[in-house]
């Protein structure tokens, strides 16, 4: 990974499939049923479809002449999005 899905064209920018590692905490009740709980860290891989990089997305915007609505920020994974 990343693995190419689409080379890009007039209606769709270049796209790749990527695995993004994420971790989350799960709180579960303790086995002895008292008021304490245990936290367990769960590791997962999120399968994400995205442009290969910001430069490729800018080139696609230029190729398709979509300069008025070009916003390549959606092609980058924001750190706050990963933390959610």
N, C-alpha and C positions, 0 to 999 in steps of 0.2 A: 504494500500500500504506500502511496496512493496509486489507484488503478484508473486508467483513462476510460471514461464512459462515452464521451462524445467529443469529436475534434473541434466542434464549433461550426456555426453556419450563420445565415442571416437571422433566423428566429431564435436561436439558442446559443449562448456562449459556450466556450470549451468547458467541459465538466469532468471532474474526477470523483471517484469514490474513495473515501478515506476512513480509517479507524481512529477515533479519538478516545484515548483512555480517560475514564472518569472514575471518581471514587465518591461514595456516599456513605453516610452513617445511618445504621438502623438501630433503633432502641427497642430492646425486647425485655420482657419481664424476667426476673431471675427465677431459677428453678424452685427455690424454697418459698415462693409466693410472699415474701416480705415486701417492703416498700422500695427496695433497691431495684435498679434496672441495669442492664448491661448494654453497652454500645458495641456494635459490630461494624467494621468497615467492609463495605462491599465494593469490589473492583469490577468494573464492566468496561466494555468497548462499545462506543457509540458509532454506528455506521452513518456517515455523513456524506451527502453529495454537495460538492462545492466547485467553484472555479479553481484551476490549478494554482494561481497566484494573482496578485493585484495587477501586475503588468499585463498578463494575458487578458484580463478583464478590460483594462484600458484599451488595449489593442482591438478587442472586439467592439467596444463602443466606437472607436475611430473607424473601423471597417464598415460598420452598419450605419455610420453617421448619426448616432444617437447622442449627440453632444448636449442637447438641452436637458435630458433627463438622466444623464450619466451620474451614477453614484456607486462607485465600486466598494463602498464600505461594507455592503452586504456580503462581499466575497471573502471577508476576513472573519475568523472566529474571535469574538471579543472575549477577553478573560472573564468579564462578569457573566456572560452567557454560560461559560463552562462551570462557573461556581453555582449556578442555579441548579 
